[in-house]
Amino acid sequence: MTDKLTLDEIAKRAGVSRTTASRVLNDGPNVRPEVRERVQRVIAETGYRPHPVAQSLASQQSHVIGLVLPRRTEALFNDPYFPRLTQGIAQACNDHDYTLALFLMQTEADEEKFYPRISRKGLLDGIVIQVGQIGDGLIARLLTSDVPTVVAGRPLNHPNASYVDVDNVAGACAGVTHLLQLGHNRIGMLTGDMRTTAALDRYTGYCEALQAHDLPVDETLVSEGYFTEIGGYEAMQRLLPHKPDAIFSASDAMALGALRAIYEAGLTVPHDIALVSFDDLPPATIARPQLTTVHQPVDAFGVKAVEMLLDVMKNGPTPPRRIIMDTKLVIRQSCGAVS
């Protein structure tokens, strides 16, 4: 019987208008306490439950948060970073009684097709978007839409964006400094996609560490690996003729590719070439030798992004929020400091 009750019938039993009953149901204002109590009593007695879609339309809240990943599907599932980030965001959504909707923007055509949907008021209560390439117009469009938006990662040229990031500069600097303290002075770098702020910031940290030890930045020892394992393999092959004695890789995925290239050249890690990477995702402990790497708290990163979004949804986008999370160097076998 309760499944067939309508809001009109609840209003009739409580002796109020349908509008008043709706206000009580959605915790709206301008209802006298005694009237609110009467309507709530009828709802409790009948066990009335509104249809979720109808309630969403009435409250203009969907209780759905969108996660937008401007990445190709193969990158999403081959790079362990993105499942870990998604896991943290999904857990935070569950903890706050929100449903998570995932959107993969693989091409500009996808963006043009999906933007009108995800920015339409009422579909999503808020959006977390993973920062993409520099100049990515999707972030700019979302920031000017009516949907509260938080960026995962530091966006470039968006001063009004609220975002969460890790301290990529300090983390990379710590990794390279460790190699310098071990006595290496021909330290190569495998950079990520240099169209992204994470890659640029980690390269900046590499340069700062060398400069702090009065060493020049030798561009023949820098090779772009695009944050992928095959990219790291090919970048390492380009560096080997320049005889680096150590490598700083801007991601664990690239470090795995670098290990393969080093072994194929008849060299070993860390005896011939020491290796430090960035991420500290599960593959870092599976690699042989295990990777010395800069740990970034990816799960907590996702949680912080959702918590920031909830704050933006409640209190508005201004002023923009900024959270920069600390990193930590985890020393294992690949750098040569641990046997």
VOBA-1610 file (N, C-alpha, C; in pm, whole numbers, padded with zeros to 5 digits, always signed):
BEGIN
Met+00084-00121+00000Met+00000+00000+00000Met+00087+00125+00000Thr+00195+00126+00080Thr+00277+00245+00094Thr+00346+00280-00037Asp+00378+00178-00122Asp+00446+00206-00248Asp+00356+00282-00343Lys+00220+00270-00322Lys+00126+00334-00415Lys+00080+00470-00365Leu+00117+00506-00245Leu+00079+00638-00194Leu+00143+00748-00277Thr+00070+00854-00297Thr+00124+00970-00368Thr+00138+01086-00270Leu+00212+01187-00314Leu+00229+01306-00230Leu+00095+01376-00208Asp+00008+01369-00308Asp-00125+01429-00293Asp-00203+01363-00180Glu-00190+01231-00168Glu-00261+01160-00062Glu-00203+01190+00074Ile-00071+01206+00081Ile-00007+01245+00208Ile-00057+01383+00250Ala-00063+01475+00155Ala-00112+01611+00185Ala-00256+01607+00233Lys-00340+01523+00169Lys-00480+01514+00207Lys-00495+01460+00347Arg-00419+01354+00383Arg-00427+01296+00516Arg-00380+01394+00624Ala-00283+01480+00588Ala-00231+01575+00686Ala-00311+01705+00688Gly-00404+01719+00594Gly-00486+01839+00589Gly-00409+01962+00545Val-00314+01943+00452Val-00234+02056+00401Val-00234+02052+00250Ser-00180+02156+00188Ser-00169+02157+00043Ser-00053+02068-00002Arg-00055+02032-00129Arg+00054+01950-00185Arg+00187+02024-00175Thr+00183+02157-00195Thr+00306+02238-00188Thr+00366+02231-00049Thr+00280+02241+00054Thr+00330+02236+00192Thr+00389+02099+00223Ala+00321+01994+00178Ala+00373+01859+00200Ala+00509+01841+00133Ser+00523+01897+00013Ser+00651+01887-00058Ser+00761+01962+00016Arg+00728+02079+00071Arg+00827+02155+00147Arg+00875+02076+00269Val+00782+02012+00338Val+00820+01933+00455Val+00909+01817+00413Leu+00869+01749+00305Leu+00944+01632+00258Leu+01087+01668+00221Asn+01105+01787+00163Asn+01238+01830+00118Asn+01305+01927+00215Asp+01252+01931+00340Asp+01309+02014+00446Asp+01317+02160+00404Gly+01211+02205+00338Gly+01207+02343+00291Gly+01163+02441+00399Pro+01176+02572+00373Pro+01140+02675+00472Pro+00992+02709+00468Asn+00955+02804+00550Asn+00821+02864+00548Asn+00709+02764+00579Val+00735+02675+00674Val+00631+02583+00722Val+00624+02595+00874Arg+00504+02620+00929Arg+00489+02634+01073Arg+00526+02503+01142Pro+00588+02511+01259Pro+00634+02389+01329Pro+00525+02285+01351Glu+00404+02332+01389Glu+00297+02236+01417Glu+00250+02167+01288Val+00255+02241+01175Val+00216+02183+01046Val+00323+02083+01000Arg+00449+02121+01016Arg+00558+02031+00978Arg+00549+01899+01056Glu+00520+01913+01187Glu+00509+01794+01271Glu+00395+01705+01226Arg+00283+01765+01184Arg+00168+01687+01142Arg+00197+01609+01013Val+00262+01675+00921Val+00297+01608+00795Val+00398+01497+00820Gln+00497+01524+00903Gln+00599+01423+00933Gln+00537+01302+01003Arg+00436+01325+01085Arg+00370+01216+01154Arg+00296+01126+01054Val+00230+01187+00956Val+00160+01110+00853Val+00260+01029+00770Ile+00372+01091+00737Ile+00475+01020+00660Ile+00527+00901+00738Ala+00552+00921+00867Ala+00602+00812+00951Ala+00500+00700+00964Glu+00374+00737+00983Glu+00268+00637+01003Glu+00243+00554+00877Thr+00254+00616+00763Thr+00224+00546+00637Thr+00348+00480+00577Gly+00466+00517+00624Gly+00589+00463+00566Gly+00612+00513+00425Tyr+00559+00630+00394Tyr+00569+00686+00259Tyr+00714+00712+00220Arg+00748+00669+00099Arg+00880+00697+00043Arg+00863+00756-00096Pro+00915+00876-00119Pro+00898+00938-00250Pro+00982+00866-00355His+00938+00873-00479His+01017+00819-00590His+01146+00900-00599Pro+01262+00834-00607Pro+01389+00906-00604Pro+01405+01007-00717Val+01354+00975-00836Val+01367+01070-00947Val+01284+01193-00920Ala+01161+01171-00873Ala+01074+01284-00844Ala+01133+01371-00733Gln+01189+01307-00631Gln+01249+01384-00522Gln+01370+01463-00571Ser+01446+01404-00662Ser+01562+01473-00718Ser+01520+01597-00794Leu+01412+01582-00873Leu+01364+01697-00949Leu+01312+01807-00857Ala+01247+01767-00750Ala+01191+01865-00657Ala+01300+01941-00583Ser+01405+01869-00545Ser+01511+01933-00467Ser+01621+01992-00553Gln+01618+01960-00686Gln+01723+02000-00779Gln+01859+01946-00736Gln+01859+01834-00668Gln+01981+01764-00630Gln+01972+01620-00677Ser+02075+01572-00741Ser+02076+01435-00792Ser+02150+01340-00700His+02231+01395-00608His+02319+01315-00521His+02412+01227-00605Val+02453+01282-00718Val+02550+01216-00806Val+02667+01312-00830Ile+02787+01260-00813Ile+02908+01335-00842Ile+02974+01273-00965Gly+03016+01356-01057Gly+03080+01307-01178Gly+03232+01313-01167Leu+03298+01207-01212Leu+03444+01206-01223Leu+03477+01206-01372Val+03543+01311-01418Val+03576+01326-01560Val+03725+01299-01577Leu+03757+01198-01658Leu+03896+01162-01684Leu+03924+01184-01832Pro+03997+01291-01865Pro+04029+01316-02006Pro+04146+01229-02051Arg+04123+01099-02054Arg+04228+01002-02088Arg+04170+00894-02179Arg+04256+00839-02261Arg+04214+00726-02343Arg+04191+00604-02252Thr+04101+00518-02293Thr+04064+00403-02211Thr+04183+00316-02179Glu+04272+00295-02277Glu+04386+00207-02252Glu+04479+00267-02147Ala+04494+00401-02147Ala+04578+00465-02046Ala+04514+00452-01908Leu+04382+00464-01904Leu+04311+00456-01776Leu+04334+00321-01709Phe+04328+00213-01786Phe+04336+00080-01726Phe+04477+00024-01723Asn+04568+00081-01799Asn+04707+00034-01795Asn+04791+00106-01692Asp+04751+00225-01655Asp+04825+00304-01555Asp+04758+00284-01420Pro+04828+00223-01323Pro+04764+00195-01193Pro+04725+00319-01115Tyr+04773+00437-01156Tyr+04738+00561-01086Tyr+04587+00586-01091Phe+04526+00569-01209Phe+04386+00608-01226Phe+04289+00516-01152Pro+04306+00385-01152Pro+04219+00302-01066Pro+04231+00337-00919Arg+04353+00370-00875Arg+04373+00405-00734Arg+04304+00537-00702Leu+04316+00636-00792Leu+04248+00764-00771Leu+04097+00744-00768Thr+04047+00667-00863Thr+03903+00642-00871Thr+03852+00572-00746Gln+03933+00480-00694Gln+03896+00409-00571Gln+03880+00506-00454Gly+03975+00599-00440Gly+03965+00698-00332Gly+03845+00788-00346Ile+03816+00831-00469Ile+03701+00918-00493Ile+03571+00843-00469Ala+03564+00717-00516Ala+03443+00638-00497Ala+03415+00613-00349Gln+03519+00584-00271Gln+03501+00560-00129Gln+03449+00685-00059Ala+03505+00801-00095Ala+03459+00927-00034Ala+03314+00955-00072Cys+03276+00926-00197Cys+03136+00946-00238Cys+03044+00855-00157Asn+03084+00730-00141Asn+03004+00637-00061Asn+02988+00686+00083Asp+03098+00734+00140Asp+03095+00781+00279Asp+03001+00899+00297His+02983+00978+00192His+02897+01097+00201His+02763+01077+00130Asp+02729+00950+00101Asp+02599+00916+00041Asp+02577+00978-00097Tyr+02682+00977-00177Tyr+02672+01020-00316Tyr+02704+00903-00408Thr+02642+00904-00524Thr+02673+00808-00629Thr+02779+00867-00720Leu+02874+00785-00764Leu+02980+00832-00853Leu+02948+00791-00997Ala+02954+00888-01088Ala+02939+00861-01231Ala+03072+00891-01300Leu+03118+00799-01384Leu+03247+00812-01449Leu+03229+00852-01594Phe+03304+00954-01637Phe+03300+01001-01775Phe+03442+00999-01832Leu+03461+00928-01943Leu+03591+00921-02009Leu+03587+01007-02134Met+03668+01111-02136Met+03676+01201-02251Met+03802+01166-02331Gln+03787+01083-02433Gln+03904+01036-02506Gln+03943+01128-02622Thr+03846+01201-02676Thr+03873+01288-02791Thr+03798+01419-02773Glu+03833+01516-02857Glu+03760+01644-02855Glu+03614+01622-02893Ala+03589+01524-02979Ala+03450+01494-03017Ala+03371+01445-02895Asp+03437+01364-02810Asp+03371+01320-02687Asp+03337+01440-02599Glu+03431+01532-02589Glu+03409+01651-02506Glu+03288+01730-02555Glu+03281+01750-02687Glu+03170+01827-02743Glu+03037+01755-02721Lys+03041+01623-02724Lys+02918+01545-02708Lys+02872+01542-02563Phe+02967+01525-02470Phe+02931+01504-02331Phe+02918+01633-02251Tyr+02987+01740-02293Tyr+02984+01863-02212Tyr+02842+01914-02187Pro+02756+01923-02289Pro+02619+01971-02261Pro+02546+01885-02159Arg+02580+01756-02154Arg+02512+01668-02060Arg+02563+01686-01918Ile+02697+01682-01903Ile+02750+01688-01767Ile+02738+01827-01705Ser+02721+01929-01790Ser+02709+02065-01736Ser+02564+02106-01717Arg+02469+02019-01756Arg+02328+02052-01742Arg+02288+02047-01596Lys+02228+02153-01548Lys+02189+02162-01407Lys+02090+02052-01374Gly+02117+01982-01265Gly+02028+01878-01218Gly+02079+01738-01243Leu+02168+01720-01342Leu+02221+01586-01367Leu+02327+01549-01265Leu+02421+01639-01241Leu+02528+01616-01144Leu+02528+01727-01041Asp+02551+01693-00916Asp+02562+01795-00811Asp+02700+01859-00813Gly+02800+01790-00865Gly+02935+01844-00870Gly+03023+01755-00956Ile+03140+01807-00992Ile+03232+01735-01081Ile+03374+01743-01027Val+03443+01629-01027Val+03588+01625-01009Val+03646+01591-01145Ile+03737+01674-01196Ile+03798+01649-01325Ile+03948+01634-01308Gln+04004+01527-01361Gln+04148+01507-01359Gln+04211+01604-01457Val+04314+01676-01411Val+04379+01772-01500Val+04437+01699-01619Gly+04420+01759-01738Gly+04471+01697-01860Gly+04590+01774-01914Gln+04594+01788-02044Gln+04705+01858-02106Gln+04687+02008-02088Ile+04800+02079-02088Ile+04797+02224-02078Ile+04717+02281-02194Gly+04629+02376-02163Gly+04546+02434-02266Gly+04417+02358-02288Asp+04394+02254-02208Asp+04271+02176-02217Asp+04152+02267-02188Gly+04064+02282-02287Gly+03953+02377-02271Gly+03840+02325-02186Leu+03838+02196-02157Leu+03725+02141-02081Leu+03719+02197-01940Ile+03836+02211-01875Ile+03836+02267-01740Ile+03782+02409-01740Ala+03825+02489-01836Ala+03778+02628-01844Ala+03626+02633-01863Arg+03573+02543-01946Arg+03429+02542-01970Arg+03353+02501-01845Leu+03403+02402-01774Leu+03334+02355-01654Leu+03337+02462-01544Leu+03450+02535-01535Leu+03462+02637-01431Leu+03366+02753-01452Thr+03319+02771-01574Thr+03223+02878-01603Thr+03080+02826-01610Ser+03063+02695-01587Ser+02928+02637-01587Ser+02864+02655-01450Asp+02741+02607-01437Asp+02670+02616-01310Asp+02700+02499-01217Val+02779+02404-01265Val+02807+02284-01185Val+02936+02304-01106Pro+02931+02294-00973Pro+03054+02307-00892Pro+03161+02208-00940Thr+03284+02258-00954Thr+03391+02176-01012Thr+03519+02189-00932Val+03585+02076-00910Val+03717+02072-00846Val+03810+01995-00938Val+03935+02042-00947Val+04032+01980-01036Val+04126+01892-00955Ala+04147+01770-01003Ala+04246+01680-00943Ala+04378+01702-01015Gly+04470+01772-00949Gly+04595+01812-01012Gly+04597+01962-01032Arg+04717+02018-01045Arg+04730+02164-01060Arg+04702+02204-01204Pro+04594+02282-01226Pro+04568+02329-01361Pro+04650+02454-01390Leu+04690+02470-01513Leu+04766+02588-01552Leu+04671+02692-01611Asn+04695+02819-01578Asn+04617+02930-01634Asn+04470+02929-01593His+04442+02875-01475His+04305+02879-01422His+04311+02927-01278Pro+04334+03057-01255Pro+04353+03107-01118Pro+04232+03093-01029Asn+04114+03076-01087Asn+03993+03065-01005Asn+03955+02920-00977Ala+04037+02825-01018Ala+04005+02684-00998Ala+04038+02641-00856Ser+03951+02559-00800Ser+03982+02489-00675Ser+04044+02355-00712Tyr+04157+02322-00650Tyr+04224+02198-00688Tyr+04300+02136-00573Val+04324+02004-00588Val+04407+01927-00496Val+04525+01874-00578Asp+04644+01881-00522Asp+04761+01827-00591Asp+04860+01778-00486Val+04961+01704-00532Val+05072+01669-00445Val+05187+01763-00477Asp+05283+01772-00386Asp+05398+01861-00407Asp+05496+01792-00501Asn+05467+01801-00631Asn+05548+01734-00731Asn+05691+01787-00737Val+05707+01918-00718Val+05840+01978-00724Val+05927+01925-00610Ala+05875+01933-00488Ala+05953+01889-00372Ala+05980+01738-00377Gly+05881+01660-00424Gly+05900+01516-00432Gly+06009+01478-00529Ala+06007+01539-00648Ala+06111+01510-00747Ala+06247+01556-00698Cys+06251+01671-00635Cys+06377+01723-00582Cys+06436+01627-00479Ala+06350+01570-00394Ala+06397+01476-00292Ala+06453+01349-00356Gly+06389+01301-00462Gly+06436+01180-00528Gly+06572+01200-00594Val+06588+01312-00663Val+06716+01341-00729Val+06824+01371-00626Thr+06791+01443-00521Thr+06888+01473-00415Thr+06941+01344-00353His+06855+01246-00335His+06898+01117-00281His+07005+01054-00370Leu+06984+01058-00500Leu+07082+01003-00594Leu+07214+01081-00587Leu+07204+01211-00573Leu+07325+01294-00561Leu+07402+01260-00434Gln+07329+01239-00327Gln+07394+01205-00199Gln+07460+01068-00203Leu+07416+00983-00295Leu+07479+00852-00312Leu+07603+00860-00401Gly+07633+00980-00451Gly+07756+01000-00528Gly+07739+01004-00678His+07616+01002-00726His+07593+01007-00872His+07593+01151-00920Asn+07649+01175-01037Asn+07649+01311-01092Asn+07610+01317-01240Arg+07588+01200-01302Arg+07530+01199-01438Arg+07390+01137-01427Ile+07300+01219-01376Ile+07165+01171-01348Ile+07072+01209-01463Gly+07022+01109-01531Gly+06926+01134-01637Gly+06785+01141-01582Met+06693+01192-01664Met+06553+01198-01622Met+06462+01149-01734Leu+06368+01065-01698Leu+06258+01027-01785Leu+06139+01115-01746Thr+06105+01210-01830Thr+05995+01300-01796Thr+05862+01237-01839Gly+05754+01288-01779Gly+05622+01250-01826Gly+05586+01332-01948Asp+05460+01333-01982Asp+05411+01413-02094Asp+05429+01560-02058Met+05517+01628-02128Met+05552+01766-02092Met+05442+01866-02126Arg+05328+01816-02170Arg+05211+01903-02187Arg+05124+01902-02061Thr+05172+01834-01955Thr+05097+01828-01830Thr+05175+01898-01719Thr+05101+01952-01622Thr+05168+02023-01513Thr+05245+01929-01422Ala+05198+01805-01406Ala+05271+01710-01322Ala+05410+01685-01380Ala+05418+01667-01511Ala+05548+01644-01575Ala+05637+01767-01563Leu+05580+01884-01584Leu+05658+02008-01574Leu+05710+02029-01433Asp+05625+02004-01334Asp+05666+02026-01194Asp+05774+01927-01152Arg+05763+01802-01197Arg+05865+01704-01159Arg+05998+01735-01230Tyr+05991+01785-01351Tyr+06113+01829-01419Tyr+06176+01948-01346Thr+06092+02039-01297Thr+06142+02153-01219Thr+06215+02105-01095Gly+06159+02005-01025Gly+06224+01950-00907Gly+06357+01887-00940Tyr+06366+01818-01053Tyr+06492+01759-01101Tyr+06597+01869-01121Cys+06557+01975-01190Cys+06650+02086-01216Cys+06695+02153-01086Glu+06601+02174-00994Glu+06636+02241-00868Glu+06737+02160-00789Ala+06723+02028-00788Ala+06817+01943-00714Ala+06957+01952-00774Leu+06967+01948-00906Leu+07098+01958-00971Leu+07161+02094-00944Gln+07083+02197-00958Gln+07135+02333-00938Gln+07179+02357-00795Ala+07109+02295-00699Ala+07147+02309-00558Ala+07283+02244-00531His+07324+02152-00618His+07455+02086-00605His+07553+02136-00710Asp+07523+02254-00767Asp+07611+02319-00865Asp+07638+02233-00987Leu+07539+02158-01029Leu+07551+02077-01149Leu+07460+02135-01258Pro+07507+02140-01381Pro+07423+02191-01489Pro+07317+02090-01530Val+07213+02138-01592Val+07110+02050-01648Val+07153+02015-01790Asp+07189+01890-01811Asp+07233+01842-01941Asp+07112+01785-02015Glu+07066+01856-02117Glu+06944+01814-02186Glu+06961+01683-02263Thr+07086+01640-02287Thr+07105+01510-02351Thr+07072+01396-02255Leu+07060+01428-02126Leu+07024+01328-02025Leu+06876+01334-01987Val+06797+01408-02065Val+06653+01421-02037Val+06577+01367-02157Ser+06482+01276-02131Ser+06406+01215-02240Ser+06261+01199-02198Glu+06169+01228-02288Glu+06027+01228-02258Glu+05968+01088-02273Gly+05902+01040-02169Gly+05845+00906-02171Gly+05695+00899-02160Tyr+05629+01013-02146Tyr+05482+01022-02153Tyr+05407+00945-02044Phe+05472+00912-01932Phe+05407+00844-01820Phe+05364+00702-01851Thr+05414+00639-01958Thr+05375+00503-01991Thr+05496+00410-01985Glu+05470+00279-01970Glu+05579+00184-01962Glu+05657+00177-02094Ile+05585+00172-02206Ile+05654+00168-02335Ile+05727+00300-02360Gly+05669+00411-02313Gly+05737+00539-02327Gly+05866+00543-02247Gly+05863+00486-02126Gly+05984+00479-02044Gly+06090+00391-02106Tyr+06049+00281-02168Tyr+06141+00189-02236Tyr+06212+00261-02350Glu+06136+00330-02433Glu+06195+00399-02548Glu+06280+00518-02505Ala+06235+00590-02402Ala+06313+00704-02352Ala+06445+00658-02294Met+06443+00543-02223Met+06567+00490-02166Met+06663+00446-02276Gln+06612+00389-02382Gln+06697+00351-02495Gln+06767+00474-02553Arg+06698+00586-02555Arg+06760+00709-02608Arg+06869+00762-02516Leu+06854+00736-02385Leu+06952+00788-02289Leu+07076+00701-02275Leu+07065+00573-02299Leu+07176+00482-02274Leu+07307+00520-02344Pro+07304+00568-02470Pro+07430+00607-02534Pro+07503+00722-02464His+07430+00798-02381His+07491+00912-02310His+07546+00872-02173Lys+07538+00743-02141Lys+07601+00683-02024Lys+07565+00752-01891Pro+07437+00759-01858Pro+07400+00808-01724Pro+07440+00706-01618Asp+07476+00755-01499Asp+07504+00661-01390Asp+07384+00645-01297Ala+07279+00723-01320Ala+07155+00713-01243Ala+07041+00773-01324Ile+06920+00731-01292Ile+06801+00779-01362Ile+06695+00817-01259Phe+06634+00934-01280Phe+06513+00969-01206Phe+06397+00960-01304Ser+06302+00873-01275Ser+06184+00855-01360Ser+06064+00925-01296Ala+05991+01000-01375Ala+05877+01076-01323Ala+05756+00991-01293Ser+05764+00859-01318Ser+05655+00769-01278Ser+05708+00627-01266Asp+05641+00546-01184Asp+05676+00405-01171Asp+05658+00331-01303Ala+05553+00364-01377Ala+05528+00295-01504Ala+05646+00311-01598Met+05699+00432-01610Met+05815+00454-01696Met+05938+00382-01642Ala+05950+00376-01510Ala+06064+00307-01450Ala+06065+00159-01486Leu+05947+00097-01494Leu+05941-00044-01534Leu+05992-00062-01676Gly+05953+00030-01765Gly+06004+00024-01901Gly+06154+00049-01906Ala+06203+00139-01821Ala+06347+00168-01816Ala+06425+00045-01770Leu+06373-00027-01673Leu+06439-00148-01625Leu+06459-00248-01740Arg+06357-00264-01821Arg+06366-00359-01932Arg+06473-00314-02032Ala+06477-00185-02064Ala+06577-00135-02158Ala+06718-00151-02103Ile+06734-00127-01974Ile+06867-00139-01911Ile+06914-00284-01914Tyr+06826-00376-01881Tyr+06863-00518-01881Tyr+06893-00568-02022Glu+06816-00522-02121Glu+06841-00563-02259Glu+06977-00513-02310Ala+07025-00403-02251Ala+07156-00349-02289Ala+07270-00420-02216Gly+07238-00522-02137Gly+07339-00596-02065Gly+07386-00530-01937Leu+07310-00433-01888Leu+07344-00361-01766Leu+07250-00403-01654Thr+07284-00368-01531Thr+07200-00404-01416Thr+07168-00281-01332Val+07063-00294-01255Val+07019-00191-01160Val+07025-00254-01021Pro+07092-00190-00926Pro+07152-00056-00929Pro+07303-00054-00958His+07363-00170-00986His+07510-00175-00997His+07562-00081-01106Asp+07501-00087-01227Asp+07547-00002-01337Asp+07473+00130-01342Ile+07344+00125-01318Ile+07262+00247-01321Ile+07165+00242-01202Ala+07172+00342-01116Ala+07077+00353-01005Ala+06947+00413-01057Leu+06837+00380-00990Leu+06706+00423-01040Leu+06615+00465-00926Val+06557+00584-00940Val+06456+00634-00847Val+06337+00679-00930Ser+06215+00650-00884Ser+06096+00689-00960Ser+05998+00767-00873Phe+05875+00781-00922Phe+05775+00865-00855Phe+05640+00795-00865Asp+05572+00777-00754Asp+05433+00729-00743Asp+05416+00638-00622Asp+05500+00532-00613Asp+05486+00429-00511Asp+05351+00360-00520Leu+05319+00314-00640Leu+05202+00232-00663Leu+05241+00085-00654Pro+05145-00009-00649Pro+05179-00150-00628Pro+05290-00207-00716Pro+05302-00171-00845Pro+05411-00227-00926Pro+05551-00196-00872Ala+05565-00093-00789Ala+05697-00057-00736Ala+05756-00167-00650Thr+05671-00244-00583Thr+05721-00352-00497Thr+05727-00486-00570Ile+05667-00492-00688Ile+05673-00614-00768Ile+05798-00615-00855Ala+05845-00496-00892Ala+05963-00485-00979Ala+06084-00552-00914Arg+06177-00596-00998Arg+06303-00652-00950Arg+06418-00576-01012Pro+06495-00503-00934Pro+06478-00484-00791Pro+06357-00395-00760Gln+06312-00400-00634Gln+06203-00312-00594Gln+06246-00167-00610Leu+06148-00083-00648Leu+06179+00056-00682Leu+06188+00146-00559Thr+06297+00221-00551Thr+06300+00339-00465Thr+06217+00444-00536Thr+06119+00499-00467Thr+06024+00586-00536Thr+05966+00690-00441Val+05917+00797-00498Val+05853+00904-00420Val+05705+00869-00403His+05665+00848-00280His+05526+00809-00251His+05434+00930-00259Gln+05326+00915-00336Gln+05219+01015-00332Gln+05092+00946-00284Pro+05018+01010-00193Pro+04901+00945-00131Pro+04779+00952-00222Val+04772+00864-00323Val+04670+00875-00426Val+04529+00855-00370Asp+04511+00755-00282Asp+04378+00733-00224Asp+04331+00857-00147Ala+04418+00907-00059Ala+04384+01026+00021Ala+04362+01147-00069Phe+04436+01152-00179Phe+04420+01258-00278Phe+04276+01261-00330Gly+04224+01141-00365Gly+04087+01133-00413Gly+03986+01174-00308Val+04009+01133-00185Val+03919+01170-00075Val+03918+01322-00057Lys+04036+01383-00058Lys+04045+01529-00040Lys+03972+01602-00153Ala+03980+01549-00274Ala+03912+01614-00387Ala+03762+01616-00366Val+03706+01504-00317Val+03562+01498-00293Val+03524+01590-00177Glu+03602+01589-00071Glu+03571+01676+00044Glu+03576+01823+00003Met+03673+01859-00082Met+03679+01997-00130Met+03557+02029-00216Leu+03516+01934-00301Leu+03399+01956-00386Leu+03274+01977-00302Leu+03256+01899-00197Leu+03140+01915-00111Leu+03138+02054-00047Asp+03256+02104-00012Asp+03266+02239+00044Asp+03228+02344-00060Val+03275+02326-00184Val+03240+02418-00292Val+03090+02413-00319Met+03033+02293-00318Met+02889+02279-00341Met+02809+02350-00233Lys+02858+02347-00111Lys+02784+02407+00001Lys+02806+02557+00012Asn+02930+02601-00009Asn+02965+02740+00021Asn+03001+02825-00100Gly+02995+02767-00218Gly+03024+02844-00338Gly+03170+02835-00379Pro+03201+02871-00504Pro+03335+02853-00560Pro+03438+02957-00516Thr+03393+03064-00455Thr+03488+03168-00414Thr+03495+03175-00262Pro+03617+03192-00206Pro+03744+03194-00280Pro+03782+03053-00324Pro+03869+03043-00429Pro+03913+02909-00471Pro+03995+02840-00362Arg+03980+02710-00353Arg+04053+02632-00252Arg+04178+02571-00313Arg+04281+02551-00230Arg+04405+02488-00274Arg+04451+02391-00165Ile+04478+02269-00202Ile+04539+02173-00110Ile+04658+02110-00182Ile+04777+02122-00123Ile+04897+02059-00177Ile+04943+01955-00074Met+04939+01828-00113Met+04969+01719-00022Met+05117+01681-00029Asp+05171+01642+00086Asp+05313+01607+00095Asp+05342+01473+00029Thr+05466+01457-00014Thr+05516+01330-00065Thr+05625+01279+00029Lys+05668+01154+00006Lys+05770+01096+00092Lys+05855+00998+00010Leu+05986+01009+00022Leu+06074+00916-00048Leu+06078+00782+00024Val+06050+00675-00050Val+06053+00539+00005Val+06175+00468-00055Ile+06271+00434+00029Ile+06397+00379-00019Ile+06390+00226-00023Arg+06414+00171-00144Arg+06420+00026-00163Arg+06552-00008-00236Gln+06553-00114-00316Gln+06679-00165-00370Gln+06729-00091-00496Ser+06641-00031-00575Ser+06682+00014-00708Ser+06781+00131-00708Cys+06794+00201-00594Cys+06887+00313-00588Cys+07027+00271-00542Gly+07037+00151-00485Gly+07166+00104-00437Gly+07194+00134-00292Ala+07102+00199-00224Ala+07125+00233-00083Ala+07087+00118+00009Val+07007+00023-00042Val+06963-00091+00037Val+06999-00218-00039Ser+07061-00313+00028Ser+07102-00437-00039Ser+06985-00533-00052
//
